[in-house]
Amino acid sequence: MLRNQEPEGAMNTIVGKGTKIEGNMEVTQSVRIDGSFKGSLSASETLIVGSTGDLSNVTVNVKNAIIGGKITGNITASNKVTLESTSRLTGDLTAKLLIIEEGSLFSGNCKSGDRIAPPAQGFTPKSILDKPEVNSKSSTP
């Protein structure tokens, strides 16, 4: 986990290494998973997945997520998602802010930012390599 990064809210639920849970989990405040989980998970604050955590076929809805383990499924965070260097995420991710550390693996679609909107109709993006036309005629006498 990132140093000096404390999750918001009290850590009142911990799924320890070697523990396997399948089903729906609703957590008030924060949750840490070092074991295995399959199903639907929602938390009012932060989800922490330790390096030994393995979430498969999950749907996650949280405020923040700090991922150090493996997730197969979709994550929606109303604030921030951090993919640590040991993380492996396969699935779609939606968050206001996304931090990806070197070494993490992410395969899927991502939507991030305050506003995620399609471009305006009639708008055609130009390549940053397109050079504007320059008038080479000089008007100095």
C-alpha atoms as one frame of an Amber mdcrd trajectory, in Angstrom:
protein
   0.000   0.000   0.000   1.128   3.558  -0.585   2.985   4.866   2.411   1.219
   7.458   4.558  -2.083   6.722   2.830  -4.796   6.171   5.390  -8.253   5.091
   4.246 -11.180   7.319   5.067 -13.606   5.975   7.643 -13.052   3.363  10.297
 -11.761  -0.039   9.212 -14.522  -2.166  10.689 -14.499  -5.189   8.353 -11.536
  -7.423   7.519 -11.602 -10.567   5.386  -8.393 -12.342   6.356  -5.976 -14.361
   4.237  -7.337 -17.866   3.665 -10.973 -16.773   4.140 -13.406 -17.310   1.256
 -16.715 -15.449   0.992 -19.354 -15.580  -1.732 -22.450 -13.365  -1.840 -23.399
  -9.744  -1.256 -21.521  -7.556   1.197 -22.605  -4.087   2.337 -20.143  -2.329
   4.611 -20.628   0.881   6.535 -17.245   2.641   6.420 -14.129   0.757   5.187
 -13.294  -2.878   4.397 -10.029  -4.741   3.809  -9.860  -8.016   1.887  -6.791
 -10.264   2.086  -8.733 -13.443   1.296 -11.119 -14.389  -1.534 -14.438 -12.760
  -2.350 -16.975 -13.387  -5.105 -20.175 -11.368  -5.532 -21.336  -7.802  -4.967
 -19.561  -5.444  -2.584 -20.460  -1.915  -1.535 -18.810   0.261   1.103 -19.560
   3.818   2.147 -15.843   4.591   2.396 -12.715   2.675   1.277 -12.097  -0.811
  -0.096  -8.550  -2.090   0.416  -7.516  -5.253  -1.396  -4.234  -6.539   0.035
  -1.592  -8.243  -2.099  -3.098 -11.660  -1.239  -6.667 -10.507  -1.922  -8.503
 -12.153  -4.818 -11.889 -10.823  -5.929 -13.511 -12.682  -8.818 -16.745 -12.013
 -10.696 -17.353  -8.947  -8.531 -19.271  -5.733  -8.788 -17.755  -3.098  -6.489
 -19.318   0.251  -5.492 -17.254   2.335  -3.065 -16.024   5.859  -2.377 -12.310
   4.946  -2.668 -10.411   1.790  -3.570  -6.785   0.851  -2.938  -6.005  -2.281
  -4.918  -2.914  -4.370  -4.223  -4.280  -7.784  -5.176  -6.267  -9.344  -8.003
  -9.744  -8.289  -9.165 -11.836  -9.690 -11.999 -14.969  -7.590 -12.315 -16.152
  -3.994 -12.367 -15.291  -1.179  -9.978 -17.197   2.066  -9.511 -15.698   4.582
  -7.091 -17.238   7.980  -6.462 -13.807   9.411  -5.631 -10.430   7.695  -6.127
  -8.977   4.342  -7.209  -5.311   3.486  -6.658  -3.840   0.499  -8.498  -0.699
  -0.450  -6.597   2.307  -2.065  -8.254   1.154  -5.569  -7.219  -2.410  -5.135
  -8.523  -4.054  -7.072 -11.360  -7.400  -5.682 -12.568  -9.441  -7.229 -15.361
 -12.709  -5.372 -15.851 -14.200  -1.928 -16.194 -13.356   0.916 -13.861 -15.156
   4.205 -13.229 -13.712   6.800 -10.842 -13.244  10.524 -10.413  -9.479  10.058
  -9.977  -7.289   7.112 -11.039  -3.733   6.460  -9.870  -1.798   3.624 -11.534
   1.563   2.622 -10.077   4.328   1.197 -12.242   4.068  -2.591 -12.385   0.288
  -2.836 -12.047  -1.693  -4.623 -14.759  -5.055  -3.269 -15.944  -7.115  -4.767
 -18.756 -10.504  -3.206 -19.398 -12.284   0.083 -19.966 -11.815   3.156 -17.829
 -13.870   6.293 -17.295 -12.352   8.920 -15.035 -12.643  12.612 -14.326 -15.260
  14.977 -12.961 -17.319  14.886 -16.127 -17.316  12.105 -18.610 -19.172  13.339
 -21.680 -19.012  12.574 -25.387 -17.574  15.243 -27.690 -19.999  17.866 -28.997
 -21.777  17.075 -32.268 -19.904  18.318 -35.295 -16.616  18.392 -33.372 -13.740
  16.702 -35.139 -10.595  16.368 -33.020  -7.373  17.381 -34.774  -4.121  15.615
 -34.309  -1.591  17.442 -32.188   0.789  16.827 -35.068  -1.343  18.898 -37.465
   0.449  22.175 -38.043  -1.530  25.376 -38.548  -1.190  27.151 -41.835   1.382
  29.921 -41.682   1.255  32.965 -43.918   4.820  33.363 -45.162   4.238  36.781
 -46.744   5.695  39.581 -44.728   4.036  42.977 -44.556   7.151  44.867 -43.456
   8.639  47.280 -46.055
